[in-house]
Amino acid sequence: LYLLPAILAIGIWIYRPLLQTLKLSFYEWNMIPTAPRTYVGLQNYMQLFSLPEMGRALGNTAIYMLGILPLSVLIPMTVAIVTDDIGQRARTLYRAVIFLPMIIAPVVVAVVWRWILHPTNGIVNNTLELLNLIQQPLRFFSDANLAIWAIIFITGWKLIGFSTLIFSAALSNINHDYLEAAQIDGASKLQIVRFILVPLLSPTILFMTMLTLLFASQWTFAYINVLTQGGPVNATTNIYFLLWNYGFRTFAVGWSSAAAMVFFVGFSIIALLFIRLS
């Protein structure tokens, strides 16, 4: 009885839409309520992998996963370890400041960074030109070679505060007797980090790695939608943007639902592997 409200909420808001998506993946429908739904069986699944943009979206998804990892795991863990010895009052202020980007709406973040990285009026380009580091403005969101890395950087910048707080919380739960014993034995700061802190932080490292791999494409969706619309020439599109494009631009709900189910299975396998590894 205690669990019943949570079970009902999960069933209504997660499993019911999941079953509806599975059902729609076998139909051809344009989302108009009065339009008929045509049963096509596995045709949506077979056509899905023949679409030219699907390969590019899958490749970009892998780039997003690997590209965000340093910004969501390595840098936050380093920052948390380096600042772990500061005073309590300064630590509270520091955590509030570094967490601030996380509570800003993604659309607002996208607009601000579009202004910062603007090719003619942006702070970054103006500074680089002032220092004579570039001959012509860098077009971060219209250059196919730069756009995906700009999206990765913006996403990672917003996540650093959240990840750092997670690692800081994990550090606060580590028994300092281990560190004091190592210091008495003559261990250096680097040895303490390598042989004590990193092993004890391994569950948190694994957790943040799993979150990044599973949700990197979802986290980048808002920035892709606002800044690049998947371009230039599909250079920044990923599977989530592709799902949204099929479902709400071309109204190919069957394709969108089939793709959603395929990716659901794929990410479920990744999640199960991480759970087994943990």
C-alpha positions, 0 to 999 in steps of 0.5 A: 500500500505504501508503494502503490502511489509511486507504482501508479505514477510510474505506470501512468507516466512511464510504462503507459506511454512506452506501450503506446509508443510500441503500438504506434511503431507498427502503424503509419499515422500523421497524428491527426485524430480523424486520420486513419491509422494504417497497420504496416507491421515491421515496415517502419523498422526496416525503413528506419535503418535505410534512412541516410540521416540515421547513420549521421545521427548515430555517429553524432550521438556517440561523439556527444557521449564521449565528448561530454564525458570529460566535462561531466566526470573528469573535470568535476572530479578534479575540481571537487578533489582540489577544493575539498580542503577549503573552509566550510563557509567558502565551500558553501559559497563555492558550491552555490556559485558553481551550481548556478548554471544548472538551474538556468533554463536550457533555452536561456543558456542557448541564447546567452551562448549564441550571443557570446559566440556570435561571429561578429559581435561575440565576446569570444571572436572579438577577443581572439581578433584583438589578440591576433589569434584568428584572421577571420571570425569563427562561425561556431554554429554554422561551421560543420567542423565546429558546431558539434563541439560548440554544442558539447562545450555548452552542454558540459559547461551547464553540467559541471556544477551538478557533477561537481556537487555529486563528487563533493558529496561523495568525498564528504562521505569518505572516512578521513581516517584513510587519508590521515593514515596515508599521510602518516605513512608518507604518502604524497597528495598525488598518491592519496588521490590515485590510491585512495580517493579515486578507488573510493570514488569509483561508484560515483565515477561509474554512476556519472559515466552511466548518466552521461552515456544514457542522457548525453543526447537528451541533454544536448537536444535543447541547444541543438533545437535553438542554435543549429536545428541539427545543421549545418548539413546534419552535423549536429543532429542526434537521435533525440533530435531525429525522433523529434523531427520525425514526430513533430515536423514531418509527422512520421509518427511510425518512424519516430516511434520505431526509432524510439523503441530501437533506442530504448532497447539499446540504452536499456542494454547499456544501463544493464551493463553498467548495473552489472558492472557496478 
